[in-house]
Amino acid sequence: MKEPLSINAFRNYQPPPVVDIWKLLDARDYPTAVAVIWYAVCRAIQGEADVSLRDLSAWVDALPEPWDRAPEVKGTRAWLHILERRHTPSLVLLEEVADHWMRELEGSRSEEARAWLLNILPAQGIAYESVGRLELARRAFAMARQWLPKGDAPLRVVRLLDVSADEATRLLATDASGFAAMLLDALAFFQARDDKSGLARVAHNLGHQYLDRGDPAAARYWLERALELKQSQQGSLSRAYTLDSLGICYQQLGLLAEAQSVLDRVLALSDRLGSTVMQAYALSDLGDVYRDRDDTATALELYHKALILKQQVRDTFGMARTQLSLSTLYRRQGQPGLAADSAVEALTQSHGLQNAAFRDMIDLHVHIAGILLEAEGATPALKAVVHRLETRQAWRWVVLGQWYLALAAGRADAGVDVSAHLNAALNQASRWRHLHLLALELPVTAVNCKAVVELGICPEALAGLVKRATPGGLAALLHHVPAAAAVVAAAGRMAEARVMGLQLLGTFRVLQAGREVDLSAARSQKAISLFKLLAARRGRPTTREQILEAIWPEADQEVADRSLEVALSTLRKLMDPPRGPSVILRRGRGYMLNPEVTLEVDVDRFIHHLEKGNWWWQRRQKGPALSEWLLAESVYGGDFLPDDQYEDWATADRERLREQYLDLVLRLGELMLAEGRFDETVERANRVLAADPIRETAYRLLMRAYARRGDRAVALRASHRCVEVLRRELGEEPMPETQELARRIRTGERV
């Protein structure tokens, strides 16, 4: 997200003492209240203090006429709208404030007017640019620049941040709106005033310029410089903006561990600052990280949560952006129909936006899905979009488009075009550090590498793809291009290419290289039961005797031995890759899943997120803890191997995992209750009771949720239900704390 840019021109401004604003409003001291609110906003913009955005909204909403139309209040509302990505209403307010101070330029308040315009016009330019109104953005930036020092901006930048004059000139040459030119002048302005806060905000927005152009390597320099400048700031809001952009930057460079760490910090800050929009963007960006790790379930859950929040604040641009992320996920999963649906939904969401560059990105996703679906006219349409993106120097998207044009040419058996597109894609990917992007597309485009190997195109780039590919991408590469085995082995990644996904919670599923294995092809339930047993005991051998006792307990020895051999043969035919070692190995008198096969197991993800949330909670970090617990909750798709209810070997794990899950759901219910999210609390309490009807803690949570929502009668019905169930199932009365809670609800006391 671009950071609202404000120039601290109020150098001699003496703010009133910061007192309780509610007291000022209650005392009807509106002049002081307006001044203090504006001072709080200025401090937040400068990164000098934190302001709860919910409190800020409540303060300005409490102002009566005519104070609610003061320039300070309009400026505050405009800034809040920008933070919520509601650019159209922010523009209306910014235009009103700018018009007001333009009229004051000739009067006694001319100096104050100039100071105000230095704050308002850059924000106005950013808002215009965000909705694609570039001509108006240019005008606003040009008006802002007339109040800034004149001179050779690129040379000033060389002295300021050790940026080469060529680099500054290149940035200016590719700037469509005049935004970069204004920023380079602003850098000199802030340097002259020794204003690190201003320098940090400008460096942030320069980094965002490079992100928009698909040059994350250059963006990283500016964003890390901005973060360095912001380290001494007391306020968190400005820092959160830069951390979010830096997380995107790391994700685009393939630095996924760094990206997750940074975005976890953003989630914690957004929770503390009360910023729904920032939370939504961090969730969506974190979804991109999990998507790039091939963790589809977690990515989908994060995207879903982000879409709900963005819908709440009516952020259509943000919703469209998340739909593009979904389109990418579905495309890489080999689901081009869903990829096309998400891209078209992004197109619908972006209706009315005048941001042509963003619409080109959407068209790119639409036509790539068309290529995969072999839709008529998709190839020329994609060529046209790639050409438009080249004129914008949006190299990240140009690389992706060329890669899929090579795929289309290969299908059409157009050898010359294949070579040309592969050369363009790989050369540009190497130059702009986008090999990671192409590597992530290998699950569906690995066949492209057949021509790369056979024609000897960019061998260094092929090695780079192998180095950066996911295990699923490597498996797809070896499947389509056996000759690539030497490159994979040279990179030391042969073991990682043998990846297998196991879903043991809820419906049992097996995935290889991102594709679901058709278990019905085994035509043997006993063989599938054997594989489940080995999966449940992964990492350690299971003896032949244990297997026979678990799977063929009634059969005589000779029949059981023969059945085991048949089942093993069936599983190897079904599971083993065309090249490489068997999925099932013999160890002494036992069998186990091959440790050289990389396993991605939902049970392991559930435990990972649960324990990570516990770790954050012990350190009093509520935001990251809640994020991890919600991920753990989303991973739990049902009981452990529910189709094997009566198998003794699965019972202990099933009961242990179910207990951990129910405890987690209750804990999340308590957190939702504390935030006043009563419907979510009720849903979680009922979910626990559906699995365990005698759990009193769930009844108490349900009763408190209904009571706090104002439904005392419903809360008391939940209490009566608790009494009836406990008497019927256990012959016992509820615990004293449950009875006391019911008494307090009956008497109308606070619960």
N, C-alpha and C positions, 0 to 999 in steps of 0.2 A: 504494500500500500504506500502511495506517496504520502509524505508527511506534510501537513498544512504548514506553509512557509509564511512566517511573520518576521518582520524586521523590527528589532527592538529600538525604535526611534525615540521612545519616551525616556531619554536618559536623565532628564531633570525632573521627572514625574515623582512627586512625593505622595505616596499612597496613604490613605487613612489607616489607622491601626486596624489590624485584622482581628475583628471581634466576631462573636456569634451572629451570623447573618440572620438567623431566625429571630433573634432578639431585636435586631434592627427592623425587620419586617413587622414584627408584632408592635413595635413602638412607632410604626409608620414613618420611620426616618429613611425615606426612599432615596434621597440624594446620596446619603452615605452608603446605603445598601448597594446601589448601582455601582458606585465607585469601588467598593470592596469586591463585588462580584467580578468587575472588569479586571481588577488587580489580580484576583485569583486566576482568571483565565490567562492573563499575560504571564504569570509565574509558571503556569502549567505548560504553555507554549514554549517558554524559554527553558523548560526542563528544570526549573528551580524548586518545584514542589509538586506533590500529588493532589489532585482534586477528584473526588468521586463524581463521575459523570451523571449518576442518578441524582446526587445532591444538587449539582449545577442546574440540571433541568428543572428540578423542583423549585429552586430559588427564582429562576427567571419566570416560571409559570405563576409564581405567587405575586408578582409585581402587578399593580393595577394600572389603568390608564392614567395619565399619558406616559408613565415611566416605562411601560413595556415597549414603547417605541423609541426610547433613547438610543443614540448610535451605539453606546456601549452594549446595550442589551441586544440590539440587532446583530452586532458583531459577535456576541457570545452565541446567539442562536445559530448564526451562520457557521461558526466553528464547530458547534455540536453536530450540525447537519453534515459537514464535511467528514467528521469522524464516523458518522453513521452511513457514509457513502450515499447520502441523499443530496446529490449535487444540484438538482433543479431548484428546490426551495432555498438552498444556500446561495445560489446565484441571484435569486430575487432579492434576498436580504443584502448581499454584498453590493449589488447595483444601487440599492437605496442608500446605503451608507456612503458609497463612493460619490454618488450624486450630491449628497448632503455636504461632504467636505470639499468637493469641487467648487460648490457655490461659495464656500468660505475662504477660498484661496486669495481673493482680493481684499478681504476685510482685515479686521484687527486680529483675527484668529488664524492668520495665514500660516504661521509656523506650526501651530497645532494641526492645521489641515494637512500640511506637507507630511508631518509625522504619521498621521492617520493613513494617508494614501500609501505611504511606504509599507504599512501593515496590510492594507486591504487589497491593493492591486495584485500583488503576487498570489495571494490566496484566490482571487478572482480568476487569474490566469490558469491556475491549477484546476479549478473547478470547470472552467470552459474546456480545457484540454481533456479532462476526464470524460466529458460527454461528447467529445469529438468536434467541438465547435472551434476549430483551429484558428480561423480568421479573427474571432473575438479574443481568443487566447493571445494571439500575437499582439493585438491592440493593447490588451491589459499589461502584458509584459513590457511592451515598448513604453507605455506611460509610466510604469514603475521605474524603468531604466533611466528616464530623464531626471529622476531625483538622485541617481547613483553617480559616483565619480566616473568621468569619461576617461578613455584611454585604451591602450592595447591590452585587452583582457587576457589573451593567452599568455603574454609575458608575465603578467601579474600572477597567474596561476603557477607558472614555473617557479617563481620565488616563493609561492605560498605552500604548495604541497608536493614539490619535486615532481610535477607532471611535465613531460616534455612538451615543447611548443607544438610539435607535430601532432601529438595526441590531442591537445586542446583544439587545434585547428580542425582535426578530423571530426571531433565531436560537434563543433559548430557547423561543419559542412553537411552533416547528416541530420541536423535538427530541423524537423518540419514546422514546428510551431514558434520557434524563437525562445523556447523555454530554456534550452541549454545556454544560449547567449546571455540571457538575463541572469542565469545562475552563476556563470563565470564572472560577470561584473559584480554580482552580489558577494562572491568570495572575497574580492578585493575590498569591497565596502566593509565587510565584517572584520577583515584583517586590520584595516585602518583603525577600527574601533576596538581592537583586541577583544572581540566578542566570540568566544569559543562556542557558545550556544548557537549562534547564528551560523558559524562555520560548520558545525555538526549537522544542522538541518539542511544546509546546501549540499554538503557531501552526501547526505542520505539521498536527496533527490537526484543528484548526478548518478549515484549508483542505481537508482530506479530507472533512470533513462537507459542505462546499459542493459538492465534486465528486460525492459520493453523491447530493446533491439535484439534480444537473444544473445547477448555477450556476457555470460555470467562471470567469466574470468576477470574482465574489466570492472564489472559491478562489484566483485568481491573486494577489490582494492578500496573503492570509495566507501563501501559500507563498513568495512573494518576500520577505516580511518574515522568515519562518523562515530562508530561505537567507542573508539578510543577517546575521541573528544568528549563523549557523553559520560564517561566513567565517573567524572567528578560531580556530575549533576545529582541533585537530591531527588528530583522527580523521576517517575518511572514511565510516564506515558510516552514521551519522546523516545526513550530507550527501547520500549516495547515495539514501536514502529520499525526501528532499525533492526532489531533482533528478528522480527518476522520476515523482513526482506532478506536478511542474511541467511535465514533458514531456507528460503526459496533458492537463494544463490547456491548454497551448499548442496541442496537436493539436485539442482540442475547440473552441478559439477560431479555428481555421483558420490559426494561425501555424506553418506546417509547417516552414519552415527553422529557426526557433528550437527547435521540438520535436525535430527530428533532431539538432541540435547538442547539446542537453541530454541526450538519450537515448544518444548516442555516448559522452558522459562517464560515464553510468551503466554502460554495458558495460565501459568501461575499469576503473572502480572495482570492479565485481563480479568481474572477472577477478583483480584484485589481492587482494581480500578473500576469495576462494574461496567466494563465495556463489552457489550454483547457482540458488536461487530468484530472487534479484535479477536474475541474468542472464536467466532465463526470462521474467520480467515485462518487462524492458527489450526483449527480442527481440519479444515480443508487441506491446508499445506501439509499437515502431519499425515493426512490420508495419502498424499502424493508420495511421502517417504515410505509408508507401508506398502503402497502399490508397487514402488520400485524394488521393494524387497520380496515381491511375490506373495505378500501376506494379504490375499484378496479379502478375506472375511473382515479383518480389522479395518482395511481401507474403506470398504463399503459402509461399515458402521460409522466411521468418522465422517464420510461424505454425507451420510443421511443426517447425522446430527448438525453438520454445518448447514445443510439445506434448510432444515427446520428453523435454525436461528436467523438465517438470511431472509427467509420468508417472513419471519416475525417483524423484521425491520424494513421489509420491502426493498431489499437490495437486489434489484434485478441483474445488475452487472455481476455481482458476486455469485448469484445463482447460476448465471450463464457460465461463469468461469469454473464452477464446481461441476457443471454438466460436461464441460470439456474434459475435466479430469476423469469423470466417469467414462466418457467415450474412449479415452486412452486406455483405461483399465480393461474395458470390455474388448477392445481391439486386441490387446496383448493376450487376453484369455481365449482368443479364437472365437469371439462372439460378435461378428461384424454387424449383425442385425441390431443388437442392443447398442453397439457403438454408434450406428447411424441414428437410432432413436434419440440417444443422448445428445448428439451433435445437433440434430434438428430441434430438440428442446432448447438447447443453448441459443440457436438462431431465433426461436420464438421469444425467449427471455430478453434478447438484445434488441428486439423491435423498438424503434424509437431512439436508440442510441446512435449518435452520429460519429462514433469512433470507427472510422473505416479500417484502421489497422486491426482492431479487435475482430471486426466482422470478417476480415481476410483469414484470421486464425480459425474462426468457426468454419468458414468455407473449406479450409484445408482439411479439417477433421471430417466434414461431410463427404468430401470427394475421396479421401483415403478410404473411408468406409465403403464408398461406391466401388473403388478398385477391388476391395476384398470381396464384395458381393458380385463383382463382374457386371456392374450396371452399365448400360449403354451410355456412352458420352462421358464417362467418369474420367478417362485419361486426358482428353483435351481440356476438360474443365479444370483438372488438377494442374495441368501445365500453365493455364492462364493465371491461376492463383499463385503458383510458384514464381511466375514472372513478376506479379505485383509485389510479392514479398521481397524479391530481389531488389526492386526499386526502393523499397523501404529499408534495405539492408538488415532485414530481420533474419539473421543467418540461422538461428536455431530451427526456425520453421522451414527455411529453404532446404536445409539439409534433410529434414524429415520428408518433405515433398519429393525431393530427388530420389531418395531411397525407395519410396513407393512407386515412383515412375519407373524405376529399374525393375521392380517386381511386375508391373503391368507389361513392360516391354518383353520381359522374359516369358510371360504367359503367351504373348503374341508372337513369340519366336523372332523378335526383331533384334538380332545380335548387336548391330551397330548402336542402337539406342540403349541397350542394356549396358554396354561398355561405357558410353558417354555419361549416362546417369550415375552409374556406380563411381566412375572417376570423379564426377562433380560432388557427389554426396560424401565420399571418403576424404577427398582433398579438403573440402570446406569443413568437414567435421574435425579433421586433424588440426586445421588452422585455427578454428574457433573453439576448440576443446569440447566438441559435442559427440565424441565417439561413444561416450556413456549413453547418450540418447539412442543411438543406433543399436547399441548392444542390448538395450532393454526391449527393442522391437524384435529380437531374434526368435522368440517363440513362434512368431507368425511370418517372419521374413528370412529365416535361416537359409532358404533356398537361394537367396541373393548371393550368398557366399560361395555357391558352386562356381559361378562365373568368376568371382574374385580369385578363387584358387586356380581354376583352369586357365584363366587369362593372365594370371600374375599381376593383378591390379592392386596397387598400394599394399604390398605385403606387410609393411609396418602397421598400417591401419588395421589389417586383419588381426595381427597380434594384439593390437589395442582393444579390438572388439572382444577377443577371447579373454583378455585380462579383466574386462569390465562386465562381462555377461553374468546374468544370474544362473544358478544351477539349471533351471528350466530352459534357459536360452542355450546353455551348453549342450544339454541333452538333445534339443531340437537341431542344433548345428551338427552334431555327430550323426543324427538320424538322416538328415538331408544331404550332408557332405561328409562321407566317410573319410575323404582325403584330408579333412581338417583335423583328424586325430593327432597328427604330428605336432600341429601348432598348439592344440590343447595340452598335450603331454609336455611340450616344451615350457608351457606356462605353469606347469605343476598343478593343473586343475582337473585332471582326469577323474579323480574321486568325486569331485563336486558335481560332475556332469551326471552322475547317477543319483538323481534326486527323486524322492517319493514322498507324496503327501498322504497322510493318514487322518481320516476323520473318525474318531472313536466315540465322540459325544453326539448322541442323537443317531441319525441315519449313518450307517457304516459306509464309508466311501474311500476309494483308493485313487490317487492321481499320480500320473507319471508325466514329467515335462509339462505340467499344467493341464493335462488332459485326463478326464475321468476314465478309469479302467472299467470296462463292461464286465462286471462280476458274473452276470448271468451266463456268460460264455463258458464258465467253468463247468456248468451243468452238474455241480456236486456241492451240496450244502456242507458236507463233511470237509471238503477241501477248503471252503471259505471259513469254516469254524477253526480249522487248523491254522490258517493265516491269521485270524483274529487272535488266537492264543499266542502265537509268536509275536504279534504286534503288541499285545498287552504286556508281554515279558521282554520287550525289546531291550537290547543291550546285554542280555545274559542268555546262556543256552537253556533249553528245556529238554530234559532227558526223554528218551524214547518211551520209558515206562510212564512218565507223567503225561505224555501226549496220548498214549493208548488209553490210560485210565480216564482222561478228560473227554476224549472224542469217541472212543469205541469201548465203553466200559462193559458192555454185555457180550462182545464178540470173543470167540476163542482166539488163542494166540496166533495161530497160523493165518486166520482170516484177517485179524487186526493188523498183522504185519504187512500183508499183501495190500490191504486198504490204505495203509499209510504210504506205501511206495507209490500207489496209484495217485493219491492226493498230492504228494510232492511233485510228481511228474506233471500233473495238471496245473499246479500253481506255477511251476517254472515255465511252462509253455505260455501261460497267461501273463506272467509278470516280468519275465526276463527280457532285457533289451536285445535288439538284433545283434549287437556287439557289446562285449563286456561280461563281467562275472555274473553268476546267478544271484538273484535276490535272496535266496535261502541257502545257507551254508550248513554243512555238517560239522559239529564240534564234539569229538569223542563219541559218546553214546547219545548225543543230543543234537538239536537243531536250533538255529537262530537266524534272525534277519542279518544279512551281510553288513558288517560295520562300515564297509566302504561305500554303501549306499546312503546318501544324505537323507535323513528323515525329517519331515516337517509335520509335527503331530499337534492337533488341536489341544490335547490334554496338556502338553508341554507349554503351549502358548498361554493357556488359562492359568497355570501355576505361575508362569513368568510374570504376567501382569498383576496377578493377585499379590505376589510377594513384593513386586516393585512398588505397588500401591501401599502395602504395609510399611515398606522402608521409608517412603515419603511421609506417611502419616506419623511415624515415630519421630520424624524431624520437624513436625508441626507445619508441613507444607500441604495445606488442604487442596489447592488447585491441582498440582500434579498427582496427588494421591487419588483424587476423585476421577481424574482422567484415566489413570491406569485401572482403577476398579471398574469403571464403565466399560473399558476394553475387555477386561476379564469376563464381565457379565455377558458381553456380546458374543464372546467366543464359545460360551457354554451353550451348545445347541441342543442339549438334552442329556438324559442320563447316560452313563458309560455303557456302551454296547447294550442297549435296551432290548434287542432281540434275543439276548442270551440271559434272560432273567433267572433261569434255573441252573446256570452253570456255576459251580462252586468257585472255579478259578477266576471268575469276573466279579464275584460278590463283594469282596473286600474293597477293591478299587472303586466300585460303583458307590458303595455306602460312604467311603471317605470323601470322594469328589462331590457327591450330592450334599454332604454336610458342609463342606467348605463353600459350596455355591449358595446354599440357603443362608448361611451366616453372612455371606457377602451381600446378598439381596436385602437382608434386614438392615445391614449397616448402611447401605445406600438409601434405604427407605428412611432411616433416621436423619440422614443428611438432607434428603429432599424435604422432610418435615420441618427441619430447622430453617430452610429457605422459603417456607410457605408454599411449596409445590405439592399441594394436598392430593391432587389426582394421581400423580406419580407415586406418592407414598401409598395410597390405597391400592393401586395396581400391584405394587411389590408385596405388600402384606398379603393380599389375596393369592398371589403367586406362591408364596411360601406355604400358606394354609392349604392350597390345592395339593401340594406335595407332602405336607406334614400337618394334618388337621388338628393335632393336639399340642402344637407349639404355642405356648402362652405368650411368649414375647411378640409373636406376630399379631395375636389378638390385641395386645396392649397398644402396639403401634397403630393398628387399624382404628381402635377406639379414640386414640389421641388425634389422629388425622381427621376423623369425622367431627370430633368435638371442636377442634380449632377452626374447621371449615364452617362451623355454625350448625351442623346437623346432629344435635344432641340426641334426638330420637333414634337416628340410625346408629349412633355410637352405642347407645344402650342396647339396641338389638344385637349388635356385635358382641356385647358383654353377655347377653342371654344365650347366644349361640355358643360362646365359649363354655359356659356352665353346662349346657346340655351335652356338648361333645365330650367334655372331661368326665362327666358322670356316666355317660353311656360307654365310653371306651376304656376308662380307667377306674371307674367307681370312686373318683376323688373330686374334691372341691378345688376351685381355682386358688392360686397362691395368694397370700395376704396383699401383695402389691397390686395384683389384678383387682381384688375386691375393693381396695382403697381407691384405685383409679375410677372404678364404676361409681363409688359413692361421691367422689368429687364431681363427676359428670352430672349425676342426678341433682346435686345441690347447686350446680352452675358455677363451681369454683374453677379457677384457672388451671389447665392441665398442660 
